[in-house]
């Protein structure tokens, strides 16, 4: 099959991944806002779509990390096919977890799939060990930081408003949540949409269409941003229900604390060019906030099932993409 047809398949799949990422991870930005009725579901999704798009076109650091830190696309003999296997594996896992309402990580799915496909194609030596470890550290540490940050922010707010009228406090923070939801959606776009940009650029380099991953073409940025915004506009209601209502009963002050914490963690990661799981960060901040409110208020059995899905995502998608590459290799 002609290399340009393979690249076309990559672009289609990458934009499909971004579209699915949009509705899979819509809950990241708006679950707390919808659950506290700070915004109606329709208005929350419109806001999230717009801010996702703006965030997606403003940064490229994470895209460059995905495009070149896990493996060098210029050295892979069948890099475009590697990317095809990567995207099919990541999309399949995203759809399975979306169907069951599990807030798993699109980032983990993509990185696990890319690693598995590269190893299946070129062996373990093709993986850039230091780059992979850096990404893995960010994926592991960011939820821990978000949990601690959510706990601290909520504890501080509890001390400040301990003697205030609860009705007045809820009214103030319900309005504030509109701003934090916008901030949350913006940071989601700055990190998550760039992953598809990076994977498209990876394919362009390995196909010889582009020299390196230091430049992300404008058409790639706009296409990925648009796909994510359109996906966000559909909404992932099963995951919104899990994150917004099932972990613990969220009030406006809790939603504010969770949003501001997780958005800050995600933006910091974007500024340091590190891909993180927005799902993990936001879920962890909700868990931290709930623990500060009242430890027993958190439904830890559900939290445990979510954490298990986090742990198994990378190994499962690595195996899935490795098998998919071997199947695709039959048509090379």
Secondary structure, 3 states (H helix, E strand, C coil): CCHHHHHHHHHHHHHHHHHHHHHHCHHHHHHHHHHCCCCCHHHHHHHHHHHHHHHHHHCCHHHHHHHHCCECHHHCCCHHHHHHHHHHHHHHHHHHHHHCCCCCCHHHHHHHHHHHHHHHHHCHHHECHHHHHHHHHHHHHHHHHHHHHHHHHHHHHHHHCCCCCHHHHHHHHHHHHHHHHHHHHHHHHHHHHHHHHHHHHHHHHHCCCCCCCCCCCHHHHHHHHHHHHHHHHHCCHHHHHHHHHHCCCCCHHHHHHHHHHHHHHHHHHHHCCCCCCHHHHHHHHHHHHHHHHCHHHCCHHHHHHHHHHHHHHHHHHHHHHHHHHHHHHCCC
